[in-house]
Amino acid sequence: MKCVRRNRKTLRMAVVLVAVLLTATILAVTTIQSQSQTQNQNTYPLINAYLQGVSPDTNNAIILPKYNISDNTILNGSVYYETINVLADDIVIDGNGSTIQGPGTGFGYGLNLTGRSNVTIFNVTVTGWQHGFFLSSGSNNNLSGNTANGNTFYGFFLDSSSNNSLSGNTANGNRFYGFFLYLDSNNNNLTDNTANNNDVGFDISYGSNNILSGNNATNNTGGGFYLSYNSYNSLSGNIANNNDVGFSLGSSSNNSLSGNTANGNTLLGFVLSYGSNNTLSGNTANNNTYYGFELYDSSNNNLTGNYVNNNGKNGFYLQYSSNNNLTGNYVNNNGKNGFYLQYSSNNNLSGNTANGNQYGLVLISNSSSNNLSGNTANGNIDGFYLGSSSNNTLSGNNANNSYWGFYLYNSSDNNNLSGNTAYGNQYGFVLTSSSNNILSGNNATNNNTGEGFYLYYSSNNNIFTGNTATNSIYGFYLSGASIGNSLLGNIALNSTTGGYYWDASCISNDFTGSVEAYYLRVNVADIWGLPISGADVEVETDGTIVYATPHFGGLNATTGSNGLTLWIAVTYRTFTTNYTMTVNTTTVTVYYQGLSILNNPRTVNISSSHVETFQVERAAAGEQSSLLLIVLSLLMLSGAQGGVGPMVYVAVGVAGVGVAAAVLFYYLRIRRV
């Protein structure tokens, strides 16, 4: 029995020993496998303990697993759950379609290139990290064809990194910025990248000499492209559609934006704030909710050849901005104004087109000393509108087919308008409660339903000289106690009601030298009413020749094939003192081949536009000869067909020729004038 008990005790000890050895073996194998995994992470991605990408250390701090690369590497095309640190320069990393998956908790970098230079990385997707691709103090790196989506801060982050190239990359759905260049990140080149559904697509802060071309930023909740505290950057051919703001430059100078597109943004297409010396040319801003271009407290910028259409409010909006140059821009069909300047001075607007807006070009709220030249505003309610704005110069502009062509309102004083044309508007030029303005050499044409020039409650030495109002109800109209103005040497031409009107409250105005004129057309015909072309005409008013053809020593055209001259503007009466008009005497003389012309020369009434007809007393010699030939031909034809003998017709024909010769001799020798 003792032997049996001893054997059982030995068996139990053996079992325990085997269990201990087995446990030790399992632990050893596990340790070896763990070490093997750590040494071969480039082949087998971490799992289990690193599945969420984090683990605590003894102090409960977050530790992110890392994978270090120091040589040319081809990733295996699967999912990596650790940060990849690039520890060497001058290498190439082929992502091979791999994904670097972060914990999604807002910590760490997916791919870290801190301090690296001349590294090429392509075909990698980084998601779920704080920053997808992180470059700090790096240079001459090349990132192409990579994707950074769904990171909690930035897709691509360059900090104090220069001379890098990022092309064909995608950054979508990142919480803040798709691409962020920060703090002396200079001379970088970003080409053909896409940034959608981020807060901001592309952001450059405190950088210079970066080039962004062909990039696309769409549906970002903040903005497409943001530049702040930047200089000498170039943005060309980029697209920023359906963002909050397309392109924003804040406190930035000497940047160039050309050929970019900002359409359908919920606020603005392009905005410059506190910026100077930037150039924006050939850009497009259409269908934005508020403004195509906004300048706020910005100066010395150049905006040229931009296309700004169908925005909800203003095409261009300038606030507190001065010394800017806006030339050759096309601003059409915006909901409010084509160009709207508020508290903005010393700007130059030239050669722009503003059609189909509510107002074409607007200066309000002490926008002073601006220069507007050679602009065209068609089909707006107001072509050019100045409200409480003074000392501006408007020259050579055109305002067509609007309600008001040029409207100066509410203490818009000391402005100078010269050589402008208002065509087909209801009112050509209107001054309301404004003084000391100078209007010279302007033309208000075909304003058929209103006045050419209208002063309302406008006094104190407004000066109108050498202006022309054509085809208006009244050429010049003063009302509402408009007093003390000078209207000298102006022309009211072909007014349907009268050239000049002033009500009883409008006193002490001076119209000396201004005239009321109408159109005259001379018609020359023969005794049968047939038109005579090539007739010479001279029109003289009070000793002054206003129309003369070559026979009279002038260069004007003779009558045409219809027997008519062109329409000739002829003075009807002239102001000889402030309010006194004297009717002028107009004489017309016609000459045609030395023939007698009835009632020639004659004095013509020019109180209205009309055609004056002159009749040559007989037909021209060539026309008479033709008539005789026709008669003879008829007689000969009749004789050939029977009736009276042919000899009788011959005799009649000879007699007819003799009579015709006598008549010709009489008219050409005796009656010649």
MOTA-V860629 format. One record per residue. N is the residue number from 1. SS is DSSP state (H for helix, E for strand, C for the rest). Layout:
n/ss
N/SS
N/SS
This chain:
n/ss
1/C
2/H
3/H
4/H
5/H
6/H
7/H
8/H
9/H
10/H
11/H
12/H
13/H
14/H
15/H
16/H
17/H
18/H
19/H
20/H
21/H
22/H
23/H
24/H
25/H
26/H
27/H
28/H
29/H
30/H
31/H
32/H
33/H
34/H
35/H
36/H
37/H
38/H
39/H
40/C
41/C
42/C
43/C
44/C
45/C
46/C
47/C
48/H
49/H
50/H
51/C
52/C
53/C
54/E
55/E
56/E
57/C
58/C
59/C
60/C
61/C
62/E
63/E
64/E
65/C
66/E
67/E
68/E
69/E
70/C
71/C
72/C
73/E
74/E
75/C
76/C
77/C
78/C
79/E
80/E
81/C
82/C
83/E
84/E
85/E
86/E
87/C
88/C
89/C
90/C
91/C
92/E
93/E
94/E
95/E
96/E
97/E
98/E
99/E
100/E
101/E
102/C
103/C
104/C
105/C
106/C
107/C
108/C
109/E
110/E
111/E
112/E
113/C
114/C
115/C
116/C
117/E
118/C
119/C
120/E
121/E
122/E
123/E
124/E
125/E
126/E
127/E
128/C
129/C
130/C
131/E
132/E
133/E
134/E
135/E
136/E
137/C
138/C
139/E
140/C
141/C
142/E
143/E
144/E
145/C
146/C
147/E
148/E
149/E
150/C
151/C
152/C
153/C
154/E
155/E
156/E
157/E
158/E
159/E
160/C
161/C
162/E
163/C
164/C
165/E
166/E
167/E
168/C
169/C
170/E
171/C
172/C
173/C
174/C
175/C
176/C
177/E
178/E
179/E
180/E
181/E
182/E
183/C
184/C
185/C
186/C
187/C
188/C
189/E
190/E
191/E
192/C
193/C
194/E
195/E
196/E
197/C
198/C
199/C
200/E
201/E
202/E
203/E
204/E
205/E
206/C
207/C
208/E
209/C
210/C
211/E
212/E
213/E
214/C
215/C
216/E
217/E
218/E
219/C
220/C
221/C
222/C
223/E
224/E
225/E
226/E
227/E
228/E
229/C
230/C
231/E
232/C
233/C
234/E
235/E
236/E
237/C
238/C
239/E
240/E
241/E
242/C
243/C
244/C
245/E
246/E
247/E
248/E
249/E
250/E
251/C
252/C
253/E
254/C
255/C
256/E
257/E
258/E
259/C
260/C
261/E
262/C
263/C
264/C
265/C
266/C
267/C
268/E
269/E
270/E
271/E
272/E
273/E
274/C
275/C
276/E
277/C
278/C
279/E
280/E
281/E
282/C
283/C
284/E
285/E
286/E
287/C
288/C
289/C
290/C
291/E
292/E
293/E
294/E
295/E
296/E
297/C
298/C
299/E
300/C
301/C
302/E
303/E
304/E
305/C
306/C
307/E
308/E
309/E
310/C
311/C
312/C
313/C
314/C
315/C
316/E
317/E
318/E
319/E
320/C
321/C
322/E
323/C
324/C
325/E
326/E
327/E
328/C
329/C
330/E
331/E
332/E
333/C
334/C
335/C
336/C
337/E
338/E
339/E
340/E
341/E
342/E
343/C
344/C
345/C
346/C
347/C
348/E
349/E
350/E
351/C
352/C
353/E
354/E
355/E
356/C
357/C
358/C
359/E
360/E
361/E
362/E
363/E
364/E
365/C
366/C
367/C
368/C
369/C
370/C
371/E
372/E
373/E
374/C
375/C
376/E
377/E
378/E
379/C
380/C
381/C
382/E
383/E
384/E
385/E
386/E
387/E
388/C
389/C
390/C
391/C
392/C
393/E
394/E
395/E
396/C
397/C
398/E
399/E
400/E
401/C
402/C
403/C
404/E
405/E
406/E
407/E
408/E
409/E
410/C
411/C
412/C
413/C
414/C
415/C
416/E
417/E
418/E
419/C
420/C
421/E
422/E
423/E
424/C
425/C
426/C
427/E
428/E
429/E
430/E
431/E
432/E
433/C
434/C
435/C
436/C
437/C
438/E
439/E
440/E
441/C
442/C
443/E
444/E
445/E
446/C
447/C
448/C
449/C
450/C
451/E
452/E
453/E
454/E
455/E
456/E
457/C
458/C
459/C
460/C
461/C
462/C
463/E
464/E
465/E
466/C
467/C
468/E
469/E
470/E
471/C
472/C
473/C
474/E
475/E
476/E
477/E
478/E
479/E
480/C
481/C
482/C
483/C
484/C
485/C
486/E
487/E
488/E
489/C
490/C
491/E
492/E
493/E
494/C
495/C
496/C
497/C
498/E
499/E
500/E
501/E
502/E
503/C
504/C
505/C
506/C
507/C
508/C
509/C
510/E
511/C
512/C
513/C
514/C
515/E
516/E
517/E
518/E
519/E
520/E
521/E
522/E
523/E
524/E
525/E
526/C
527/C
528/C
529/C
530/C
531/E
532/C
533/C
534/C
535/C
536/E
537/E
538/E
539/E
540/E
541/E
542/C
543/C
544/E
545/E
546/E
547/E
548/E
549/E
550/H
551/H
552/H
553/C
554/C
555/C
556/E
557/C
558/C
559/C
560/C
561/C
562/C
563/C
564/E
565/C
566/C
567/C
568/E
569/E
570/E
571/E
572/E
573/E
574/E
575/E
576/C
577/C
578/C
579/C
580/C
581/E
582/E
583/E
584/C
585/C
586/E
587/E
588/E
589/E
590/E
591/E
592/C
593/C
594/C
595/C
596/C
597/E
598/C
599/C
600/C
601/C
602/E
603/E
604/E
605/C
606/C
607/C
608/C
609/C
610/E
611/E
612/E
613/E
614/E
615/E
616/E
617/C
618/C
619/C
620/C
621/H
622/H
623/H
624/H
625/H
626/H
627/H
628/H
629/H
630/H
631/H
632/H
633/H
634/H
635/H
636/H
637/H
638/H
639/H
640/H
641/C
642/C
643/C
644/C
645/C
646/H
647/H
648/H
649/H
650/H
651/H
652/H
653/H
654/H
655/H
656/H
657/H
658/H
659/H
660/H
661/H
662/H
663/H
664/H
665/H
666/H
667/H
668/H
669/H
670/H
671/C
672/C
673/C
